[in-house]
Amino acid sequence: MKITHTCPGGRSVCPDSATCCLTDAGIYGCCPVMDAVCCDDLIHCCPPATKCDMVHGQCLQNEVSVPRKNKQTDHLTKETSIKNRQLLRTFNDGNNSYIASHT
């Protein structure tokens, strides 16, 4: 049994090993990293103790680049998922990461 927590607004649920981050669709998605930094582009997130480098599309820790992650929206509550199926689409970016996107 996975332990989960509900994101702000109660519309999304993330595993405890993930961080709730607001997406470009206006709902919360799950960053697959605990205590992640949510990036201002509302699509990506970075590991803890790093900062988002939006210009170069990376995460920085002491000026060293570390891989950034894509948020996942596959943890929407059933009610939210039904209400937003026309608004959201999820897709595989080649790295088994999912991004919320407008249709």
Contact map, one row per residue, 1 for C-alpha under 8 A:
1110000000000000000000000000000000000000000000000000000000000000000000000000000000000000000000000000000
1111000000000010000000000000000000000000000000000000000000000000000000000000000000000000000000000000000
1111100000000011000000000000000000000000000000000000000000000000000000000000000000000000000000000000000
0111110000001111000000000000000000000000000000000000000000000000000000000000000000000000000000000000000
0011111000001111000000000000000000000000000000000000000000000000000000000000000000000000000000000000000
0001111101111100000000000000000000000000000000000000000000000000000000000000000000000000000000000000000
0000111111111100000100000001000000000000000000000000000000000000000000000000000000000000000000000000000
0000011111110000000100000001000000000000000000000000000000000000000000000000000000000000000000000000000
0000001111110000000000000000000000000000000000000000000000000000000000000000000000000000000000000000000
0000011111111000000000000000000000000000000000000000000000000000000000000000000000000000000000000000000
0000011111111000000000000011000000000000000000000000000000000000000000000001101100000000000000000000000
0000011111111100000000000011100000000000000000000000000000000000000000001011100100000000000000000000000
0001111001111110000000000000010000000000000000000000000000000000000000000011100000000000000000000000000
0001111000011111111100000000110000000000000000000000000000000000000000000010000000000000000000000000000
0111100000001111110000000000010000000000000000000000000000000000000000000000000000000000000000000000000
0011100000000111111000000000000001000000000000000000000000000000000000000000000000000000000000000000000
0000000000000111111000000000000111000000000000000000000000000000000000000000000000000000000000000000000
0000000000000111111100000000011111110000000000000000000000000000000000000000000000000000000000000000000
0000000000000101111110000000011111110000000000000000000000000000000000000000000000000000000000000000000
0000001100000100011111000001111000000000000000000000000000000000000000000000000000000000000000000000000
0000000000000000001111100001111000000100010010000000000000000000000000100000000000000000000000000000000
0000000000000000000111110111100000000100010000000000000000000000000000000000000000000000000000000000000
0000000000000000000011111111100000000000011000000000000000000000000000100000000000000000000000000001000
0000000000000000000001111110000000000000111000000000000000000000000000000000000000000000000000000001100
0000000000000000000000111110000000000000000000000000000000000000000000000000000000000011000000000001110
0000000000000000000001111111000000000000000000000000000000000000000000000000000000000000000000000000000
0000000000110000000001111111100000000000000000000000000000000000000000000000000000000000000000000000000
0000001100110000000111100111110000000000000000000000000000000000000000001000000000000000000000000000000
0000000000010100000111100011111000000000000000000000000000000000000000111111000000000000000000000001000
0000000000001110011110000001111100000000000000000000000000000000000000111010000000000000000000000000000
0000000000000000011110000000111111010100000110000000000000000000000011110000000000000000000000000000000
0000000000000000111000000000011111000000000000000000000000000000000011110000000000000000000000000000000
0000000000000000111000000000001111110000000001100000000000000000000000000000000000000000000000000000000
0000000000000001111000000000001111110000000000110000000000000000000000000000000000000000000000000000000
0000000000000000011000000000000011111000000000110000000000000000000000000000000000000000000000000000000
0000000000000000011000000000001011111100000011110000000000000000000000000000000000000000000000000000000
0000000000000000000000000000000000111110000011111111000000000000000000000000000000000000000000000000000
0000000000000000000011000000001000011111010111000001000000000000000000000000000000000000000000000000000
0000000000000000000000000000000000001111111111000001010000000000000000000000000000000000000000000000000
0000000000000000000000000000000000000111111000000001010000000000000000000000000000000000000000000000000
0000000000000000000000010000000000000011111100000000010000000000000000000000000000000000000000000000000
0000000000000000000011110000000000000111111100000000000000000000000000000000000000000000000000000000000
0000000000000000000000110000000000000011111110000000000000000000000001100000000000000000000000000011000
0000000000000000000000000000001000000110111111000000000000000000000111100000000000000000000000000000000
0000000000000000000010000000001000011110001111100001000000000000000111100000000000000000000000000000000
0000000000000000000000000000000010011110000111110111000000100000001110000000000000000000000000000000000
0000000000000000000000000000000011111000000011111100000000100000000100000000000000000000000000000000000
0000000000000000000000000000000001111000000001111100000000000000000000000000000000000000000000000000000
0000000000000000000000000000000000001000000000111110000000001000000000000000000000000000000000000000000
0000000000000000000000000000000000001000000001111111000000111100000000000000000000000000000000000000000
0000000000000000000000000000000000001000000001001111100000111000000000000000000000000000000000000000000
0000000000000000000000000000000000001111000011000111110011110000000000000000000000000000000000000000000
0000000000000000000000000000000000000000000000000011111111110000000000000000000000000000000000000000000
0000000000000000000000000000000000000011100000000001111111000000000000000000000000000000000000000000000
0000000000000000000000000000000000000000000000000000111110000000000000000000000000000000000000000000000
0000000000000000000000000000000000000000000000000000111111000000000000000000000000000000000000000000000
0000000000000000000000000000000000000000000000000001111111100000000100000000000000000000000000000000000
0000000000000000000000000000000000000000000000000001110111110000111100000000000000000000000000000000000
0000000000000000000000000000000000000000000001100111100011111000111100000000000000000000000000000000000
0000000000000000000000000000000000000000000000000111100001111111110000000000000000000000000000000000000
0000000000000000000000000000000000000000000000001110000000111111110000000000000000000000000000000000000
0000000000000000000000000000000000000000000000000100000000011111000000000000000000000000000000000000000
0000000000000000000000000000000000000000000000000000000000011111100000000000000000000000000000000000000
0000000000000000000000000000000000000000000000000000000000011111110000000000000000000000000000000000000
0000000000000000000000000000000000000000000000000000000001111011111000000000000000000000000000000000000
0000000000000000000000000000000000000000000000000000000001111001111100000000000000000000000000000000000
0000000000000000000000000000000000000000000001000000000001100000111110000000000000000000000000000000000
0000000000000000000000000000000000000000000111100000000011100000011111000000000000000000000000000000000
0000000000000000000000000000001100000000000111000000000000000000001111100000000000000000000000001000000
0000000000000000000000000000001100000000001110000000000000000000000111110000000000000000000000001110000
0000000000000000000010100000111100000000001110000000000000000000000011111000000000000000000000001111000
0000000000000000000000000000111100000000000000000000000000000000000001111110000000000000000000001111000
0000000000010000000000000001110000000000000000000000000000000000000000111111000000000000010000000111000
0000000000000000000000000000100000000000000000000000000000000000000000011111000000000000010000000100000
0000000000011100000000000000110000000000000000000000000000000000000000011111100000000000000000000000000
0000000000111000000000000000100000000000000000000000000000000000000000001111110110000000000000000000000
0000000000111000000000000000000000000000000000000000000000000000000000000011111110000000000000000000000
0000000000000000000000000000000000000000000000000000000000000000000000000001111111000000000000000000000
0000000000100000000000000000000000000000000000000000000000000000000000000000111111100000000000000000000
0000000000110000000000000000000000000000000000000000000000000000000000000001111111110000000000000000000
0000000000000000000000000000000000000000000000000000000000000000000000000001111111111000000000000000000
0000000000000000000000000000000000000000000000000000000000000000000000000000011111111000000000000000000
0000000000000000000000000000000000000000000000000000000000000000000000000000001111111100000000000000000
0000000000000000000000000000000000000000000000000000000000000000000000000000000111111111000000000000000
0000000000000000000000000000000000000000000000000000000000000000000000000000000011111111100000000000000
0000000000000000000000000000000000000000000000000000000000000000000000000000000000111111100000000000001
0000000000000000000000001000000000000000000000000000000000000000000000000000000000011111100000000000111
0000000000000000000000001000000000000000000000000000000000000000000000000000000000011111110000000001111
0000000000000000000000000000000000000000000000000000000000000000000000000000000000001111111000000001111
0000000000000000000000000000000000000000000000000000000000000000000000001100000000000001111100000111100
0000000000000000000000000000000000000000000000000000000000000000000000000000000000000000111110001110000
0000000000000000000000000000000000000000000000000000000000000000000000000000000000000000011111111110000
0000000000000000000000000000000000000000000000000000000000000000000000000000000000000000001111111110000
0000000000000000000000000000000000000000000000000000000000000000000000000000000000000000000111111000000
0000000000000000000000000000000000000000000000000000000000000000000000000000000000000000000111111000000
0000000000000000000000000000000000000000000000000000000000000000000000000000000000000000000111111100000
0000000000000000000000000000000000000000000000000000000000000000000011110000000000000000001111111110000
0000000000000000000000000000000000000000000000000000000000000000000001111100000000000000011110011111000
0000000000000000000000000000000000000000001000000000000000000000000001111000000000000000011110001111100
0000000000000000000000111000100000000000001000000000000000000000000000111000000000000001110000000111110
0000000000000000000000011000000000000000000000000000000000000000000000000000000000000011110000000011111
0000000000000000000000001000000000000000000000000000000000000000000000000000000000000011100000000001111
0000000000000000000000000000000000000000000000000000000000000000000000000000000000000111100000000000111
